Amino acid sequence: MKAVGVIPARFASTRFPGKPLKFILGKPLLQWVIEAARTSRLLREILVATDHPEIEALAKSCGVKCVMTDPNLATGSDRVYQAVKDQDADVVLNIQGDEPLITGELLDQLAAPMLSDKTLQMATLGRKLQPGDLESPNTAKIVLNRNNDALYFSRFPIPYARVDAPDNGAVCLKHIGLYAFRKTFLAEFCTQSPTPLELAEGLEQLRALYLGARIRVVEVEHESWGVDTPDDVAKVEAKLRVRIKN
């Protein structure tokens, strides 16, 4: 089976216009992500999906293919599907274009279950909860079944403990928003309009559960550090300096 990685990189970010081109420790943000993705052992190809010629030029200068996508597409998943719908691929990774701290090893952990189990429609990542994660509405949580497949995602503390019970952190993980899709399921996912369930929680992956998909959750130690606003640049640069020093 062939696995490809797609990095959606939109220029017109509401909170941070031109974000993929913003320099982080001397390199554009998108370049950090591309270079990390290219260290993956399991991905056969890396694509950038964008709506802007400067981002296209950057991707090509980094040695990866770029696909121009419709700037009016609603989500990153839609951009990923538009980029791969005519490509030869069995498994497609949606790689966040604003997370310069990802690694090829992390992407391999995400791709591996999809390549070994043809019955899986999706995979994603999670890590153990840290203090404050369970209560934070900014943190999506996942409850799993015994096979490490997702039962539900929520920004609220889950499961709700109506009686004294063990810490919820023992039965759920913090969600890390990287996804692997079976290409055939990605087509179905993007054809389906947003569902009331995902709109209620503000979590796109709930559409997949609504459609009956089995989502394998791989537990990792990685902490997600994205660049959402200009204020995040200094924080991410500090993390990168520590990694480079080590």
C-alpha positions as CSV (number, residue, x, y, z in Angstrom):
1,M,0.0,0.0,0.0
2,K,1.1,3.5,-0.8
3,A,1.0,6.2,1.9
4,V,1.3,9.9,1.1
5,G,1.4,12.9,3.3
6,V,-0.4,16.2,2.4
7,I,0.3,19.5,4.1
8,P,-2.6,21.9,3.7
9,A,-1.2,25.4,3.8
10,R,-3.7,28.2,3.3
11,F,-2.4,31.8,2.9
12,A,-5.5,33.7,4.2
13,S,-5.6,32.5,7.8
14,T,-8.1,34.6,9.7
15,R,-5.9,34.9,12.8
16,F,-2.5,35.0,11.1
17,P,-2.5,35.9,7.3
18,G,0.5,34.5,5.4
19,K,1.3,32.2,8.3
20,P,3.1,29.4,6.2
21,L,5.6,32.0,5.0
22,K,6.4,33.4,8.5
23,F,10.0,32.9,9.4
24,I,10.6,30.8,12.5
25,L,14.3,30.7,13.5
26,G,15.4,31.7,10.1
27,K,13.2,29.4,8.0
28,P,9.6,29.7,6.8
29,L,7.1,27.9,9.0
30,L,6.1,25.6,6.2
31,Q,9.7,24.6,5.5
32,W,10.1,23.2,9.0
33,V,7.0,21.0,8.5
34,I,8.1,19.8,5.1
35,E,11.6,18.9,6.3
36,A,10.2,17.0,9.2
37,A,7.7,15.1,7.0
38,R,10.5,14.1,4.5
39,T,12.2,12.2,7.3
40,S,9.3,9.7,7.5
41,R,10.2,6.2,6.5
42,L,6.7,5.1,5.6
43,L,5.4,8.1,3.5
44,R,6.2,7.5,-0.2
45,E,5.5,11.1,-1.2
46,I,4.8,14.6,0.4
47,L,2.5,17.1,-1.2
48,V,1.6,20.6,-0.2
49,A,-2.0,21.8,-0.9
50,T,-2.3,25.5,-1.2
51,D,-4.1,28.4,-2.8
52,H,-1.2,30.8,-3.1
53,P,1.7,31.1,-5.6
54,E,4.3,32.1,-3.0
55,I,3.5,29.0,-0.9
56,E,3.7,26.9,-4.1
57,A,7.1,28.4,-4.9
58,L,8.4,27.6,-1.3
59,A,7.1,24.0,-1.5
60,K,8.9,23.4,-4.8
61,S,12.1,25.0,-3.5
62,C,12.0,22.4,-0.7
63,G,11.7,19.6,-3.2
64,V,8.1,18.5,-2.8
65,K,5.2,18.6,-5.2
66,C,2.5,21.3,-4.7
67,V,-1.1,21.1,-5.8
68,M,-3.1,24.3,-6.1
69,T,-6.5,24.0,-4.5
70,D,-9.7,26.1,-4.4
71,P,-9.3,28.9,-1.8
72,N,-13.0,28.6,-0.9
73,L,-12.8,25.0,0.4
74,A,-14.2,24.8,4.0
75,T,-11.6,22.7,5.8
76,G,-8.1,21.3,5.7
77,S,-9.5,17.9,5.0
78,D,-11.3,19.2,1.9
79,R,-8.0,20.6,0.7
80,V,-6.2,17.3,1.4
81,Y,-8.8,15.4,-0.6
82,Q,-8.7,17.8,-3.5
83,A,-4.9,17.4,-3.6
84,V,-5.0,13.5,-3.7
85,K,-8.2,12.6,-5.5
86,D,-6.3,12.0,-8.8
87,Q,-3.2,10.7,-7.1
88,D,-2.1,7.1,-6.7
89,A,-2.5,6.6,-2.9
90,D,-4.1,4.1,-0.5
91,V,-3.5,6.0,2.8
92,V,-3.4,9.8,3.1
93,L,-2.0,11.7,6.1
94,N,-3.4,15.2,6.8
95,I,-0.3,16.9,8.2
96,Q,-0.9,20.2,10.0
97,G,1.1,22.9,8.2
98,D,1.5,25.0,11.3
99,E,3.2,22.5,13.6
100,P,7.0,22.8,13.1
101,L,7.7,20.4,16.0
102,I,6.4,17.3,14.3
103,T,8.8,14.5,13.3
104,G,9.0,11.8,10.7
105,E,8.8,9.3,13.5
106,L,5.5,10.7,14.7
107,L,4.1,10.5,11.2
108,D,5.3,6.9,10.9
109,Q,3.5,6.0,14.2
110,L,0.3,7.5,12.7
111,A,0.6,5.7,9.3
112,A,1.7,2.3,10.6
113,P,-1.7,0.9,11.8
114,M,-3.3,2.0,8.5
115,L,-0.7,0.1,6.5
116,S,-1.0,-3.0,8.7
117,D,-4.8,-3.2,9.0
118,K,-6.8,-2.6,5.8
119,T,-10.1,-2.5,7.7
120,L,-9.3,0.8,9.4
121,Q,-10.8,3.9,7.9
122,M,-8.8,6.4,10.0
123,A,-6.1,6.8,12.6
124,T,-5.1,9.7,14.9
125,L,-2.9,10.4,17.9
126,G,-3.3,11.0,21.6
127,R,-1.2,11.5,24.6
128,K,-1.7,11.1,28.4
129,L,-3.5,14.0,30.0
130,Q,-1.5,16.6,31.9
131,P,-2.8,18.7,34.8
132,G,-5.5,21.0,33.6
133,D,-6.1,19.2,30.3
134,L,-9.3,17.5,31.3
135,E,-11.1,20.7,32.3
136,S,-9.8,22.8,29.5
137,P,-12.3,23.6,26.7
138,N,-9.4,24.2,24.4
139,T,-8.3,20.6,24.7
140,A,-10.1,17.8,22.8
141,K,-10.3,14.5,24.7
142,I,-10.8,11.0,23.4
143,V,-12.4,8.0,25.1
144,L,-11.2,4.7,23.8
145,N,-12.5,1.1,23.6
146,R,-10.3,-1.9,24.4
147,N,-8.9,-2.0,20.9
148,N,-7.7,1.6,21.2
149,D,-10.4,2.8,18.8
150,A,-12.1,6.1,19.5
151,L,-15.5,5.9,21.1
152,Y,-16.0,9.7,21.3
153,F,-14.2,13.1,21.2
154,S,-15.2,16.1,23.2
155,R,-13.9,19.4,24.5
156,F,-15.7,18.7,27.8
157,P,-14.4,16.4,30.5
158,I,-15.2,12.9,29.4
159,P,-16.4,10.5,30.7
160,Y,-18.6,12.4,33.1
161,A,-18.2,10.9,36.6
162,R,-21.6,10.9,38.3
163,V,-20.2,9.0,41.3
164,D,-16.8,8.8,42.9
165,A,-14.6,7.0,40.3
166,P,-11.0,6.8,39.2
167,D,-9.5,9.8,37.6
168,N,-10.9,10.4,34.1
169,G,-7.4,10.7,32.8
170,A,-7.0,6.9,33.2
171,V,-9.7,6.3,30.5
172,C,-9.1,9.1,28.0
173,L,-6.3,10.8,26.2
174,K,-5.7,14.3,24.9
175,H,-6.3,14.4,21.2
176,I,-3.4,15.5,18.8
177,G,-4.9,16.7,15.6
178,L,-3.0,14.7,13.0
179,Y,-5.0,12.2,10.9
180,A,-4.5,9.3,8.5
181,F,-7.4,8.4,6.2
182,R,-8.1,5.5,3.9
183,K,-8.4,7.4,0.6
184,T,-11.7,5.8,-0.2
185,F,-13.1,6.9,3.2
186,L,-11.6,10.4,2.8
187,A,-13.8,10.7,-0.3
188,E,-16.9,9.7,1.6
189,F,-15.9,12.0,4.5
190,C,-15.6,15.1,2.3
191,T,-18.8,14.3,0.4
192,Q,-20.8,14.3,3.6
193,S,-22.0,17.7,4.8
194,P,-21.0,18.7,8.3
195,T,-23.2,16.8,10.8
196,P,-25.1,18.2,13.8
197,L,-22.9,16.3,16.1
198,E,-19.6,17.8,14.8
199,L,-21.2,21.3,14.7
200,A,-22.3,20.9,18.3
201,E,-18.8,20.0,19.6
202,G,-16.8,22.0,16.9
203,L,-14.8,18.8,16.2
204,E,-14.6,17.6,12.6
205,Q,-13.6,14.1,13.4
206,L,-17.0,13.4,14.9
207,R,-18.3,13.3,11.3
208,A,-16.2,10.2,10.8
209,L,-17.8,8.5,13.9
210,Y,-21.2,9.5,12.7
211,L,-20.5,7.8,9.4
212,G,-19.5,4.6,11.3
213,A,-15.8,4.8,10.8
214,R,-13.3,3.0,13.0
215,I,-10.6,5.4,14.2
216,R,-7.5,3.9,15.7
217,V,-5.8,6.1,18.3
218,V,-2.1,5.7,18.7
219,E,-0.7,6.9,22.1
220,V,2.4,9.0,21.7
221,E,4.5,11.2,24.0
222,H,4.5,14.1,21.6
223,E,3.1,17.4,22.7
224,S,1.3,19.4,20.0
225,W,2.7,23.0,19.6
226,G,1.1,24.8,16.7
227,V,1.4,28.4,15.5
228,D,-2.1,29.8,15.5
229,T,-1.4,33.5,16.1
230,P,1.7,35.8,15.9
231,D,2.0,35.4,19.7
232,D,2.8,31.7,19.3
233,V,5.9,32.3,17.3
234,A,8.2,33.1,20.3
235,K,6.9,30.0,22.2
236,V,7.5,27.7,19.3
237,E,11.0,29.2,18.7
238,A,11.9,28.5,22.3
239,K,10.8,24.8,21.9
240,L,12.8,24.5,18.7
241,R,15.9,26.0,20.3
242,V,15.8,23.3,23.0
243,R,15.4,20.6,20.4
244,I,18.3,21.9,18.3
245,K,20.5,22.2,21.4
246,N,19.8,18.6,22.4
